[in-house]
Amino acid sequence: MLEESNAKMIEDIKEIIINSRNKIAYEVNNTMVLAYWNVGRIIIENEQNGNIKAEYGKQLMKELSKELRKILGSGFSVSNLFNMRRFYLKYPKFQTVSGKLSWSHYCELLSIENDDERSFYEKECINSNWSVRELKRQLDTSLFERLLLSEGKENKKKVYELSKEGQTLNKAEDILKEPYVFEFLDVKEVKPILEKDLERKLVKHMEEFLLELGKGFMFVGTQQRITLDNTHYYVDMVFYNKILKCYVLIDLKIGQMKAEYAGQMNMYLNYYNEEINDEYDNKPIGELDPV
């Protein structure tokens, strides 16, 4: 066993080294992103601010790529040079570029043509600390469109808010998305799946499931028992949302929605509100997910 003074010394040293490494990684990333931004600037300036013929521009990029790879090695493919050019055009002021995002993040973001949509994903990457892999997943599952169309029609005011601030969390509906996309489960559409098998797959892929649910979710458990009048009932999945300060109950149903499902969920919600909630908890939220 380490003496208490030695243990504290080791903890202090570890904290210093980890903080230093994080700082170095941040500075290296920021320096590299700035370098690529400047490469884009030089390309645009030498194109007379883009006023050259498209064919000549493509040929210029090919020659530039060939020479730079000879001198500097990989990293200067034609497609990457086009990304640097596009990067400068989309972010003409480097002060608007976030040091929290890597060049790989920006390469993904630059593939988005719509400025509002790109701005939304950029804010979400920063606010939610998305990896490049998670950004790709959210792009593939059209998070932006799903949020906009969750009320059945496109809302221009919401487009503006999402693109300027990211996903705001003013009410429960801002956190609970509709519909959810569970492509990571690899469930075949042509083959029916049982509710218990769906639940098992969601638990196995809990990390992806929590990311798909939204912000602030913590997993409580599956098949959470409720006893009423000596009869046992079981809630398929229970989460707690630390932002909303409430329990979120999910009941998985296969097939079409039925009226009795809503009644059963209301029974679960009343039980949690009266028996499980602490004094600081808000009323629980129920989600019925037909598959």
ROVO-249193 format. One line per 3 residues: number of its first residue (from 1); for each residue x, y, z of N, C-alpha, C. Coordinates in Angstrom, 3 decimals, decimal comma. Atoms other than C-alpha are relative to their C-alpha. Layout:
# ROVO-249193
NUM	X Y Z X Y Z X Y Z  ...
***
This chain:
# ROVO-249193
1	0,833 -1,203 0,000 0,000 0,000 0,000 0,869 1,255 0,000  -0,705 -1,269 0,012 1,197 3,500 -0,825 -0,379 0,835 1,201  0,323 -0,950 -1,044 1,482 6,005 1,960 -0,887 1,091 -0,582
4	0,967 -1,005 0,472 -1,167 8,710 1,778 0,688 1,160 -0,704  -0,714 -1,124 0,611 1,393 11,436 0,992 0,519 -0,366 -1,389  -0,494 0,460 1,302 2,898 9,356 -1,841 -1,132 -0,149 -1,011
7	1,157 0,157 0,883 -0,527 8,550 -3,270 -0,459 1,345 -0,533  0,406 -1,343 0,429 -1,387 12,246 -3,351 1,011 0,571 -0,994  -1,041 -0,481 0,896 1,948 13,053 -5,008 -0,168 -0,609 -1,390
10	0,200 0,678 1,283 1,318 10,461 -7,729 -1,224 0,555 -0,726  1,222 -0,555 0,601 -2,201 11,821 -8,298 0,254 1,387 -0,567  -0,324 -1,361 0,472 -0,849 15,382 -8,611 0,838 -0,049 -1,275
13	-0,850 0,133 1,193 1,825 14,292 -11,106 -0,828 -0,467 -1,190  0,851 0,518 1,076 -0,728 12,318 -13,127 -0,874 1,109 -0,589  0,867 -1,084 0,461 -3,033 15,345 -13,307 0,775 0,995 -0,849
16	-0,831 -0,942 0,751 -0,189 17,620 -14,475 0,314 -0,551 -1,391  -0,389 0,600 1,277 0,909 15,195 -17,216 -1,198 -0,109 -0,943  1,202 0,137 0,834 -2,628 14,505 -18,461 -0,442 1,347 -0,538
19	0,386 -1,351 0,432 -3,454 18,225 -18,558 0,959 0,529 -1,067  -1,004 -0,447 0,974 -0,193 18,915 -20,420 -0,213 -0,681 -1,348  0,239 0,734 1,248 -0,897 16,197 -22,964 -1,235 0,519 -0,724
22	1,226 -0,529 0,611 -4,408 17,507 -23,528 0,248 1,371 -0,625  -0,314 -1,342 0,515 -3,054 21,031 -23,972 0,817 -0,093 -1,284  -0,825 0,185 1,196 -0,428 19,839 -26,469 -0,857 -0,478 -1,166
25	0,876 0,529 1,058 -3,045 17,858 -28,422 -0,881 1,102 -0,562  0,854 -1,108 0,437 -5,307 20,926 -28,522 0,786 0,963 -0,885  -0,810 -0,965 0,746 -2,496 23,194 -29,718 0,436 -0,560 -1,348
28	-0,382 0,637 1,269 -1,309 20,702 -32,362 -1,177 -0,004 -0,967  1,197 0,038 0,840 -4,857 20,286 -33,661 -0,326 1,389 -0,543  0,350 -1,357 0,406 -5,510 24,035 -33,729 0,999 0,537 -1,024
31	-1,042 -0,444 0,934 -2,187 24,692 -35,491 -0,190 -0,650 -1,361  0,193 0,714 1,263 -2,917 22,048 -38,132 -1,224 0,536 -0,747  1,204 -0,542 0,630 -6,433 23,361 -38,773 0,287 1,385 -0,588
34	-0,375 -1,325 0,505 -5,013 26,895 -39,131 0,871 -0,129 -1,254  -0,857 0,201 1,168 -2,374 25,601 -41,561 -0,838 -0,347 -1,229  0,847 0,386 1,128 -5,040 23,977 -43,760 -0,877 1,164 -0,455
37	0,773 -1,205 0,352 -7,130 27,152 -43,616 0,855 0,932 -0,852  -0,898 -0,869 0,762 -4,106 29,124 -44,862 0,324 -0,571 -1,368  -0,192 0,622 1,320 -3,505 26,592 -47,646 -1,188 0,344 -0,892
40	1,196 -0,364 0,753 -7,107 27,199 -48,743 0,022 1,458 -0,418  -0,086 -1,438 0,313 -6,546 30,957 -48,577 0,952 0,252 -1,171  -0,995 -0,189 1,060 -3,429 30,756 -50,777 -0,545 -0,479 -1,341
43	0,583 0,532 1,250 -5,255 28,608 -53,341 -1,006 0,987 -0,572  1,031 -0,944 0,461 -8,186 31,042 -53,544 0,634 1,280 -0,526  -0,657 -1,249 0,425 -5,913 34,083 -53,779 0,694 -0,183 -1,341
46	-0,679 0,249 1,266 -3,961 32,470 -56,612 -0,964 -0,347 -1,127  1,051 0,191 1,009 -7,241 31,730 -58,394 -0,696 1,315 -0,299  0,646 -1,311 0,116 -7,976 35,464 -58,372 -1,388 -0,047 0,637
49	1,237 0,122 -0,773 -10,596 34,767 -55,680 -1,043 -0,860 -0,700  0,912 0,984 0,582 -12,073 31,862 -57,596 -0,431 0,312 -1,418  0,436 -0,407 1,337 -12,434 33,674 -60,920 0,860 -0,647 -1,095
52	-0,672 0,730 1,073 -10,870 30,981 -63,113 -0,938 -1,085 -0,487  0,857 1,042 0,553 -12,401 28,345 -65,327 0,125 -1,291 0,804  0,055 1,210 -0,823 -13,446 25,125 -63,593 1,035 -1,025 -0,438
55	-0,943 1,001 0,506 -11,321 22,895 -65,843 1,432 0,358 0,350  -1,345 -0,447 -0,366 -8,226 24,986 -65,234 0,228 -0,196 1,497  -0,097 0,177 -1,453 -8,946 24,855 -61,492 0,298 -1,444 0,371
58	-0,234 1,424 -0,264 -9,064 21,034 -61,531 1,434 -0,392 -0,342  -1,361 0,311 0,423 -5,795 20,835 -63,442 1,018 0,585 0,970  -0,884 -0,647 -0,972 -4,176 23,276 -61,030 0,106 -0,833 1,275
61	0,019 0,812 -1,217 -5,221 21,117 -58,080 0,800 -1,294 -0,191  -0,743 1,238 0,272 -3,785 17,974 -59,695 1,508 0,249 0,042  -1,424 -0,324 0,013 -0,423 19,637 -60,307 0,489 0,373 1,393
64	-0,349 -0,407 -1,359 -0,391 21,181 -56,843 0,119 -1,216 0,906  -0,017 1,214 -0,808 -1,204 17,834 -55,235 1,253 -0,824 -0,283  -1,161 0,794 0,391 1,541 16,062 -57,172 1,288 0,551 0,598
67	-1,226 -0,622 -0,494 4,238 18,544 -56,161 0,060 0,009 1,524  0,008 -0,052 -1,470 3,165 18,904 -52,522 0,250 -1,367 0,611  -0,225 1,354 -0,518 3,133 15,132 -52,018 1,462 -0,409 -0,136
70	-1,428 0,269 0,157 6,683 14,958 -53,355 0,801 0,642 1,130  -0,761 -0,779 -0,985 7,839 17,593 -50,893 -0,411 -0,321 1,434  0,525 0,088 -1,368 5,590 17,081 -47,847 -0,599 -1,348 0,362
73	0,563 1,309 -0,294 4,326 13,531 -48,150 -1,517 -0,030 -0,150  1,450 0,171 0,151 0,733 12,311 -47,855 -0,758 1,106 0,719  0,824 -1,026 -0,630 -2,152 14,514 -46,775 -0,382 1,112 -0,958
76	0,284 -1,062 0,961 -2,278 16,610 -49,924 -0,567 -0,580 -1,294  0,708 0,541 1,159 -4,495 14,583 -52,220 -0,839 1,102 -0,630  0,835 -0,996 0,684 -6,627 16,450 -54,742 -1,262 0,279 0,814
79	1,236 -0,193 -0,768 -9,760 15,861 -52,642 0,260 0,785 1,281  -0,306 -0,725 -1,230 -8,044 17,133 -49,481 0,297 1,473 -0,296  -0,251 -1,392 0,394 -6,837 20,251 -51,286 -1,307 0,725 -0,306
82	1,310 -0,602 0,251 -10,393 20,883 -52,476 -0,707 0,288 1,324  0,584 -0,246 -1,326 -11,490 20,531 -48,832 0,602 1,247 0,645  -0,654 -1,186 -0,566 -8,929 23,143 -47,767 -0,512 1,263 -0,687
85	0,547 -1,135 0,760 -10,152 25,454 -50,515 -1,410 0,325 0,477  1,380 -0,179 -0,447 -13,773 24,922 -49,471 -0,039 0,505 1,442  -0,085 -0,412 -1,404 -12,795 25,358 -45,816 0,177 1,506 0,103
88	-0,238 -1,450 -0,029 -11,482 28,854 -46,475 -1,232 0,771 -0,496  1,186 -0,682 0,540 -14,555 29,770 -48,544 -1,145 0,025 1,006  1,099 0,081 -0,967 -16,972 28,614 -45,825 0,330 0,720 1,304
91	-0,424 -0,666 -1,235 -14,938 30,118 -42,964 1,058 1,049 -0,336  -0,990 -1,008 0,426 -13,295 33,257 -44,416 0,695 0,702 1,169  -0,645 -0,553 -1,197 -12,556 34,459 -40,851 0,361 -1,153 0,924
94	-0,421 1,151 -0,790 -10,480 31,968 -38,890 -0,514 0,070 1,432  0,535 -0,136 -1,368 -11,884 33,365 -35,626 -1,299 -0,774 0,190  1,265 0,737 -0,100 -15,148 31,558 -36,435 0,221 -1,512 0,033
97	-0,322 1,430 -0,019 -13,368 28,169 -36,531 0,221 -0,447 1,445  -0,123 0,491 -1,372 -13,644 26,128 -33,333 1,255 -0,846 0,172  -1,181 0,792 -0,322 -10,437 24,806 -31,804 -0,348 -1,353 0,595
100	0,424 1,275 -0,589 -12,493 21,954 -30,315 -0,220 -1,084 -1,044  0,263 0,970 1,063 -13,000 20,289 -33,699 1,263 -0,266 -0,797  -1,169 0,403 0,778 -10,408 18,375 -35,684 -0,230 0,272 -1,482
103	0,117 -0,147 1,441 -9,690 18,641 -39,378 -0,955 -1,049 -0,564  0,915 1,051 0,464 -11,537 15,334 -39,831 -1,454 0,398 0,236  1,346 -0,523 -0,229 -14,630 16,931 -38,247 -0,390 0,952 -1,128
106	0,337 -1,008 1,003 -14,449 19,823 -40,686 -0,142 -0,609 -1,387  0,172 0,670 1,302 -13,991 17,502 -43,686 -1,403 -0,577 -0,143  1,378 0,512 0,012 -17,301 15,855 -42,750 -1,001 1,144 -0,122
109	0,926 -1,140 0,014 -19,006 19,197 -42,136 -0,027 0,679 -1,370  -0,075 -0,666 1,296 -17,816 20,583 -45,482 -0,784 -0,733 -1,085  0,806 0,755 0,972 -19,762 17,842 -47,275 -1,460 0,443 0,013
112	1,380 -0,470 -0,132 -22,992 19,581 -46,153 -0,146 1,324 -0,747  0,159 -1,196 0,828 -24,148 22,116 -48,716 -0,778 1,109 0,710  0,864 -0,985 -0,648 -26,849 23,818 -46,644 0,714 0,640 1,197
115	-0,744 -0,695 -1,050 -25,291 26,472 -44,373 -0,632 -0,175 1,372  0,680 0,161 -1,281 -27,943 26,196 -41,647 0,215 -1,401 0,557  -0,186 1,384 -0,431 -27,633 22,421 -41,543 1,434 -0,226 0,471
118	-1,400 0,154 -0,397 -23,828 22,579 -41,422 0,261 0,657 1,351  -0,183 -0,713 -1,260 -23,954 25,133 -38,622 -0,595 -0,784 1,166  0,632 0,809 -1,051 -26,325 22,913 -36,637 0,916 -1,138 0,436
121	-0,857 1,140 -0,335 -24,047 19,867 -36,849 1,301 0,464 0,660  -1,226 -0,534 -0,620 -21,019 21,999 -35,996 -0,249 0,325 1,472  0,323 -0,342 -1,396 -22,721 23,328 -32,830 -0,198 -1,260 0,835
124	0,235 1,235 -0,743 -23,810 19,827 -31,842 1,314 -0,747 0,276  -1,314 0,618 -0,219 -20,259 18,482 -32,304 0,694 0,627 1,202  -0,669 -0,723 -1,087 -18,988 21,150 -29,919 -0,738 -0,221 1,317
127	0,783 0,087 -1,247 -21,834 21,036 -27,374 -0,047 -1,414 0,568  0,148 1,388 -0,445 -22,104 17,226 -27,246 1,307 -0,780 -0,047  -1,318 0,641 0,062 -18,392 16,482 -27,765 -0,022 -1,253 -0,876
130	0,096 1,126 0,919 -19,110 14,235 -30,747 1,357 -0,361 -0,583  -1,143 0,478 0,768 -16,331 12,119 -32,188 -0,354 0,106 -1,482  0,267 -0,015 1,446 -15,944 12,055 -35,981 -0,944 -1,144 -0,354
133	0,866 1,157 0,253 -17,570 8,610 -35,932 -1,454 0,316 0,339  1,374 -0,326 -0,392 -20,617 9,925 -34,067 -0,598 1,047 -0,931  0,478 -0,983 0,973 -20,886 12,920 -36,413 -0,456 -0,699 -1,276
136	0,381 0,744 1,208 -20,924 10,524 -39,379 -1,319 -0,736 0,211  1,225 0,757 -0,281 -23,624 8,426 -37,715 -1,209 0,917 -0,004  1,127 -0,928 -0,055 -25,831 11,440 -37,055 -0,321 0,566 -1,383
139	0,241 -0,430 1,381 -25,368 12,622 -40,643 -0,711 -1,094 -0,785  0,603 1,121 0,723 -26,225 9,169 -41,985 -1,455 -0,222 0,387  1,374 0,213 -0,461 -29,391 9,047 -39,884 -0,836 1,285 -0,047
142	0,756 -1,242 0,281 -30,431 12,631 -40,838 -0,606 0,617 1,258  0,490 -0,583 -1,247 -30,709 14,008 -37,295 -0,661 1,353 -0,226  0,519 -1,348 0,239 -31,278 17,565 -38,558 -1,415 -0,047 -0,571
145	1,325 0,091 0,620 -34,208 16,605 -40,789 -1,021 -0,605 0,951  0,943 0,634 -0,927 -35,741 14,374 -38,110 -0,479 0,985 1,059  0,394 -0,987 -1,002 -35,719 17,197 -35,581 -0,951 1,034 -0,594
148	0,831 -1,017 0,639 -37,223 19,652 -38,044 -1,386 -0,523 -0,345  1,262 0,563 0,472 -39,950 17,310 -39,240 -0,740 -0,777 1,076  0,620 0,790 -1,062 -40,828 15,820 -35,852 -1,424 0,450 0,300
151	1,357 -0,482 -0,201 -43,966 17,983 -35,755 -0,839 -0,150 -1,264  0,765 0,260 1,215 -44,994 16,922 -39,246 0,154 1,048 -1,072  -0,202 -1,039 1,010 -43,953 20,118 -41,024 1,283 0,743 0,322
154	-1,260 -0,709 -0,188 -40,842 22,140 -41,536 -0,259 1,342 0,666  0,192 -1,207 -0,792 -40,519 25,017 -39,076 1,199 0,914 -0,222  -1,119 -0,866 0,359 -38,396 27,909 -40,384 0,654 0,642 1,220
157	-0,559 -0,585 -1,218 -38,006 29,480 -36,955 0,899 -1,000 0,701  -0,793 1,037 -0,651 -36,738 26,188 -35,580 1,294 -0,247 -0,764  -1,210 0,124 0,811 -34,280 25,897 -38,488 1,023 1,027 0,446
160	-0,910 -1,086 -0,385 -32,810 29,239 -37,491 0,587 -0,255 1,384  -0,473 0,239 -1,370 -32,600 28,346 -33,790 0,999 -1,143 0,051  -0,881 1,156 0,005 -31,011 24,955 -34,465 1,358 0,340 -0,597
163	-1,250 -0,300 0,682 -28,403 26,361 -36,820 0,860 0,982 0,781  -0,764 -0,992 -0,750 -27,408 29,200 -34,490 0,443 -0,507 1,363  -0,278 0,392 -1,380 -27,481 27,427 -31,120 0,224 -1,495 0,176
166	0,004 1,445 -0,190 -27,496 23,689 -31,795 -1,358 -0,406 0,525  1,277 0,516 -0,501 -30,234 21,561 -30,247 -0,273 0,597 1,376  0,333 -0,628 -1,270 -31,803 23,709 -27,516 -0,899 -0,915 0,815
169	0,709 0,915 -0,900 -33,336 22,012 -24,481 -0,935 0,787 0,909  0,940 -0,792 -0,778 -36,296 24,101 -23,366 -1,151 -0,827 0,556  1,108 0,855 -0,432 -38,829 21,282 -23,003 0,323 -1,438 -0,353
172	-0,284 1,424 0,181 -39,056 17,515 -23,033 0,105 -0,375 -1,469  0,009 0,370 1,412 -39,793 17,358 -26,768 1,318 0,326 -0,694  -1,287 -0,337 0,587 -36,407 18,956 -27,464 1,028 -1,091 0,225
175	-0,937 1,077 -0,313 -34,669 15,941 -25,919 -0,449 -1,308 -0,619  0,530 1,270 0,510 -36,951 13,080 -26,990 -0,256 0,129 -1,493  0,108 -0,106 1,450 -36,513 12,641 -30,745 -1,090 -0,914 -0,541
178	1,005 0,839 0,658 -39,120 11,255 -33,108 0,161 0,152 -1,503  -0,170 1,371 -0,503 -38,561 8,993 -34,878 1,442 -0,246 0,416  -1,354 0,441 -0,297 -35,539 7,199 -33,433 0,496 -0,862 -1,156
181	-0,587 0,845 1,038 -33,150 5,460 -35,809 1,004 -0,924 0,659  -0,839 0,989 -0,670 -31,576 2,234 -34,556 0,718 -0,868 -1,029  -0,651 0,775 1,045 -29,553 1,227 -37,613 1,144 -0,848 0,542
184	-1,123 0,740 -0,567 -26,737 0,015 -35,349 -0,408 -1,386 0,506  0,454 1,306 -0,473 -28,896 -2,953 -34,277 0,066 -1,066 -1,076  -0,063 0,936 1,128 -28,688 -4,525 -37,743 -1,203 -0,941 0,008
187	1,240 0,786 0,031 -32,316 -5,666 -37,591 -0,523 -0,009 -1,435  0,477 0,119 1,370 -33,552 -6,966 -40,942 -1,492 0,328 -0,061  1,399 -0,419 0,107 -36,802 -5,301 -42,044 -0,916 -1,145 -0,413
190	0,847 1,070 0,535 -38,030 -8,456 -43,773 -0,248 -1,089 1,029  0,121 1,062 -0,999 -37,681 -10,556 -40,618 -0,581 0,572 1,288  0,601 -0,518 -1,231 -40,010 -9,996 -37,621 0,944 -0,174 1,184
193	-0,829 0,094 -1,196 -38,358 -9,358 -34,260 -0,901 0,062 1,231  0,772 -0,001 -1,238 -39,740 -10,093 -30,805 0,427 1,158 0,883  -0,303 -1,126 -0,883 -39,938 -7,351 -28,179 1,189 -0,300 0,900
196	-1,096 0,350 -0,904 -37,576 -9,223 -25,835 1,335 -0,015 -0,747  -1,231 0,006 0,785 -35,030 -9,638 -28,673 0,441 1,420 -0,328  -0,314 -1,404 0,245 -35,240 -5,928 -29,511 0,622 0,628 1,244
199	-0,528 -0,522 -1,260 -34,684 -5,073 -25,855 1,431 -0,489 0,227  -1,335 0,573 -0,190 -31,682 -7,419 -25,695 1,025 0,680 -0,894  -0,906 -0,662 0,932 -30,128 -5,805 -28,767 0,297 1,437 0,443
202	-0,198 -1,379 -0,459 -30,643 -2,289 -27,361 0,941 0,048 1,197  -0,886 0,051 -1,171 -28,969 -3,243 -24,079 1,429 -0,286 -0,436  -1,333 0,360 0,492 -26,040 -4,800 -25,966 0,680 1,193 -0,641
205	-0,545 -1,186 0,665 -25,587 -1,546 -27,900 -0,383 1,257 0,781  0,494 -1,086 -0,852 -26,296 0,750 -24,944 0,656 1,340 -0,313  -0,681 -1,261 0,278 -23,679 3,353 -25,848 -0,636 0,704 -1,191
208	0,633 -0,584 1,182 -25,148 3,897 -29,328 -1,444 0,394 0,294  1,398 -0,277 -0,334 -28,677 3,752 -27,889 -0,118 1,317 0,770  0,039 -1,245 -0,783 -27,947 6,531 -25,363 0,269 1,208 -0,888
211	-0,283 -1,102 0,916 -26,468 8,705 -28,107 -1,196 0,307 -0,875  1,182 -0,206 0,835 -29,555 8,161 -30,244 -1,135 0,621 0,790  1,073 -0,573 -0,820 -31,904 8,994 -27,370 0,127 1,509 0,117
214	-0,194 -1,438 -0,136 -30,372 12,431 -26,937 0,903 0,332 1,176  -0,913 -0,504 -1,026 -28,698 14,464 -24,213 -0,485 -0,337 1,409  0,287 0,091 -1,429 -28,528 13,761 -20,506 -0,575 -1,307 0,497
217	0,633 1,258 -0,406 -29,766 10,144 -20,446 0,960 -0,899 0,774  -0,727 1,005 -0,765 -28,585 7,630 -17,839 -0,869 -1,253 0,089  0,730 1,258 0,025 -29,572 3,970 -17,990 -0,265 -0,487 1,421
220	0,381 0,529 -1,312 -31,494 2,663 -14,944 -0,081 -1,519 -0,046  0,100 1,450 0,096 -32,389 -0,860 -16,074 -1,115 -0,447 -0,921  1,064 0,589 0,805 -34,637 -3,208 -18,018 -0,935 -0,802 0,895
223	1,001 0,805 -0,703 -37,792 -5,028 -16,915 -0,128 0,429 1,467  0,150 -0,566 -1,348 -38,295 -2,725 -13,930 -1,402 -0,302 0,530  1,275 0,521 -0,491 -41,039 -4,268 -11,796 -0,833 1,074 0,683
226	1,016 -0,838 -0,647 -44,175 -2,391 -10,766 -1,059 -0,949 0,553  1,008 0,869 -0,614 -46,607 -4,051 -8,341 -1,214 0,824 0,414  1,262 -0,677 -0,304 -50,229 -2,900 -8,203 -1,062 -1,059 0,283
229	1,044 0,953 -0,395 -52,973 -4,806 -6,364 0,503 -1,441 -0,116  -0,624 1,332 -0,020 -50,622 -7,780 -5,963 0,260 -0,582 -1,389  -0,309 0,442 1,366 -50,084 -7,936 -9,727 1,292 0,671 -0,446
232	-1,283 -0,536 0,448 -46,605 -7,515 -11,196 -0,076 0,418 -1,473  -0,163 -0,494 1,371 -45,992 -5,417 -14,300 1,473 0,357 -0,182  -1,415 -0,258 0,242 -42,658 -4,743 -15,985 0,165 1,054 -1,102
235	-0,322 -1,036 0,991 -41,438 -1,583 -17,745 1,238 -0,470 -0,762  -1,084 0,566 0,807 -39,204 -2,616 -20,648 1,350 0,661 0,286  -1,270 -0,713 -0,218 -36,549 0,089 -20,203 -0,276 1,293 0,755
238	0,152 -1,227 -0,790 -36,120 2,907 -17,680 1,325 0,764 -0,031  -1,152 -0,894 -0,007 -33,751 5,867 -17,954 -0,301 1,171 0,942  0,190 -1,269 -0,729 -33,189 9,012 -15,926 0,713 1,073 -0,809
241	-0,609 -1,103 0,736 -32,557 12,316 -17,673 0,385 1,103 0,982  -0,496 -0,950 -0,998 -30,368 14,604 -15,579 -0,277 1,452 -0,387  0,343 -1,366 0,421 -31,280 17,681 -17,665 -1,453 0,301 0,342
244	1,421 -0,167 -0,308 -35,041 17,222 -17,368 -0,317 -0,323 1,459  0,196 0,449 -1,382 -34,628 15,752 -13,849 -1,273 -0,852 0,123  1,164 0,882 -0,057 -37,130 12,995 -14,494 0,346 -1,367 -0,559
247	-0,131 1,339 0,562 -37,471 9,295 -15,237 -0,651 -0,031 -1,383  0,552 0,209 1,338 -38,088 8,260 -18,845 -0,251 -1,492 -0,162  0,409 1,397 0,099 -40,013 5,010 -19,294 -0,259 -0,348 -1,461
250	0,172 0,427 1,385 -39,839 3,167 -22,614 -0,612 -1,395 -0,024  0,656 1,290 0,171 -42,205 0,364 -23,539 0,108 -0,383 -1,470  -0,215 0,440 1,370 -41,233 -1,562 -26,661 -1,175 -0,847 -0,474
253	1,144 0,722 0,550 -44,127 -2,738 -28,815 0,259 -0,339 -1,466  -0,151 0,441 1,386 -44,034 -4,727 -32,033 -1,343 0,134 -0,703  1,233 -0,116 0,772 -46,594 -3,810 -34,662 -0,688 1,338 0,207
256	0,776 -1,226 -0,050 -49,350 -1,209 -34,736 -0,322 0,420 1,445  0,369 -0,538 -1,301 -50,151 1,065 -31,796 -1,439 -0,388 0,348  1,328 0,348 -0,479 -53,135 -0,051 -29,713 -0,378 0,904 1,168
259	0,472 -0,922 -1,031 -55,288 1,993 -27,339 0,426 -0,431 1,399  -0,336 0,471 -1,350 -54,508 -0,219 -24,343 1,459 0,267 0,379  -1,399 -0,294 -0,306 -50,790 0,518 -24,679 0,121 1,324 0,756
262	-0,053 -1,313 -0,650 -51,387 4,162 -23,719 -0,500 -0,082 1,437  0,531 0,160 -1,355 -53,465 3,147 -20,713 1,005 -0,662 0,922  -1,017 0,687 -0,790 -50,754 0,806 -19,517 1,156 0,949 0,335
265	-1,077 -0,949 -0,256 -48,107 3,500 -19,904 -0,405 1,030 1,043  0,482 -0,955 -1,015 -50,224 5,971 -17,910 0,041 -0,617 1,397  -0,070 0,690 -1,285 -50,393 3,378 -15,135 1,446 -0,011 0,514
268	-1,412 -0,002 -0,379 -46,594 3,102 -15,133 0,420 1,391 0,479  -0,397 -1,373 -0,322 -46,206 6,891 -15,084 -0,557 0,432 1,352  0,603 -0,346 -1,297 -48,611 7,333 -12,172 0,745 -0,677 1,141
271	-0,732 0,737 -1,034 -46,744 4,661 -10,207 1,340 0,687 0,288  -1,308 -0,643 -0,200 -43,353 6,316 -10,783 -0,150 1,372 0,649  0,218 -1,339 -0,566 -44,764 9,745 -9,954 -0,299 -0,074 1,494
274	0,435 0,092 -1,395 -46,258 8,560 -6,654 0,948 -0,818 0,878  -0,775 0,931 -0,821 -43,884 5,796 -5,535 1,523 0,114 -0,164  -1,436 0,020 0,275 -40,456 6,307 -7,137 0,630 1,387 0,070
277	-0,563 -1,349 0,057 -39,980 10,048 -7,608 0,427 0,519 1,367  -0,388 -0,783 -1,173 -38,010 12,023 -5,041 -0,620 1,379 -0,124  0,668 -1,305 -0,031 -39,173 15,497 -4,081 0,532 0,964 -1,065
280	-0,593 -0,902 0,992 -36,794 17,159 -6,568 -0,195 -0,498 -1,434  0,216 0,539 1,348 -37,828 14,959 -9,521 -1,241 0,605 -0,644  1,177 -0,412 0,756 -40,175 16,206 -12,214 -0,806 -1,233 -0,395
283	0,861 1,115 0,377 -43,034 14,083 -13,519 0,675 -0,857 -1,063  -0,640 0,885 0,983 -41,866 11,018 -15,479 -0,608 0,153 -1,385  0,407 -0,070 1,402 -42,135 10,815 -19,245 -0,061 -1,413 -0,559
286	0,137 1,328 0,577 -43,373 7,787 -21,161 0,171 0,022 -1,506  -0,203 0,143 1,445 -42,327 6,645 -24,612 -0,483 -1,386 -0,424  0,442 1,261 0,596 -44,219 3,960 -26,554 0,645 -0,113 -1,355
289	-0,746 0,132 1,253 -42,030 2,691 -29,372 -0,436 -1,228 -0,770  0,366 1,117 0,882 -43,857 0,513 -31,903 1,068 -0,200 -1,062  -1,044 0,298 0,981 -41,431 -1,232 -34,246 -0,616 -0,736 -1,183
***
